[in-house]
Amino acid sequence: RSHCDWSSDVCSSDLITTIENSLIKFLNIYNIQAATFTDRVGIWVTEIHNKPLAKEEKIGAIGLRLKKWITYHGLSFNIDPDLNYYNSIHACGIKDDKITSVKKLGVKITVEQIEEEFSRIFLEELEKI
């Protein structure tokens, strides 16, 4: 359980962890191993097809806002963006780390597959909290 003070309520950190874990499990379907780290935000690819990367690359991030006990949340997941845009910006304040995408990692996936498979995994993970 997280650091929340409530004994039976779901905390915002539980929701963030659930979204992160759902994306990590989704990526595992495609032999992409990913993780989160306490010293930086986001979801990071650590290896592809059992081959470790020289350095982790960011593939996703979570956004969450709470207002009057209502959550507004989202998942940024790089499927096939133009990664050249990241040469001009520092996503989440990251300057020295690389951004990646499913396409850059050589995995072909459709939006329908993402919607179906991620939704199933997310709902399974949500049931656990």
C-alpha positions, -999 to 999 in steps of 0.1 A, spaced: 0 0 0 11 35 -6 19 63 19 -17 75 21 -33 82 55 -66 66 46 -72 30 54 -98 21 28 -97 49 2 -77 48 -30 -49 73 -32 -38 93 -62 -4 75 -60 -23 42 -63 -39 53 -95 -6 65 -110 11 32 -101 -18 13 -116 -16 32 -149 22 28 -150 20 -10 -142 -6 -14 -169 16 1 -195 46 -20 -184 25 -52 -186 12 -41 -220 47 -35 -234 57 -69 -221 33 -85 -246 56 -72 -273 88 -82 -256 95 -47 -245 107 -46 -209 100 -13 -190 102 1 -155 97 31 -134 124 48 -113 122 68 -82 147 94 -94 127 104 -126 92 105 -139 78 83 -166 79 48 -179 113 37 -192 123 9 -217 151 -12 -203 153 -39 -229 138 -51 -262 135 -87 -272 157 -97 -241 185 -73 -252 193 -46 -226 195 -11 -239 228 8 -233 207 33 -213 170 34 -205 148 54 -229 115 70 -220 84 57 -237 56 72 -216 44 94 -188 14 99 -166 -4 132 -159 -28 135 -130 -46 164 -115 -70 164 -85 -96 191 -80 -124 189 -55 -119 151 -52 -122 146 -90 -93 132 -109 -82 143 -143 -57 119 -156 -39 108 -188 -13 86 -202 12 98 -228 25 67 -247 48 71 -276 35 48 -304 47 65 -336 55 102 -329 81 122 -348 109 119 -323 127 148 -339 104 172 -319 121 159 -287 154 174 -299 140 209 -293 122 202 -260 131 187 -226 100 165 -218 95 164 -180 128 184 -176 148 155 -190 179 168 -209 203 139 -212 180 109 -217 165 96 -249 129 94 -258 117 63 -277 86 49 -293 71 15 -301 79 21 -338 115 31 -331 118 -2 -311 107 -21 -342 73 -32 -330 43 -28 -353 11 -22 -335 -23 -9 -343 -44 16 -324 -71 -11 -321 -46 -35 -305 -36 -8 -280 -72 1 -272 -82 -35 -267 -51 -49 -249 -43 -19 -228 -79 -15 -217 -81 -51 -206 -48 -49 -186 -58 -16 -171 -91 -29 -159 -75 -60 -144 -49 -38 -126 -77 -14 -114 -95 -42 -98 -65 -48 -75 -67 -14 -58 
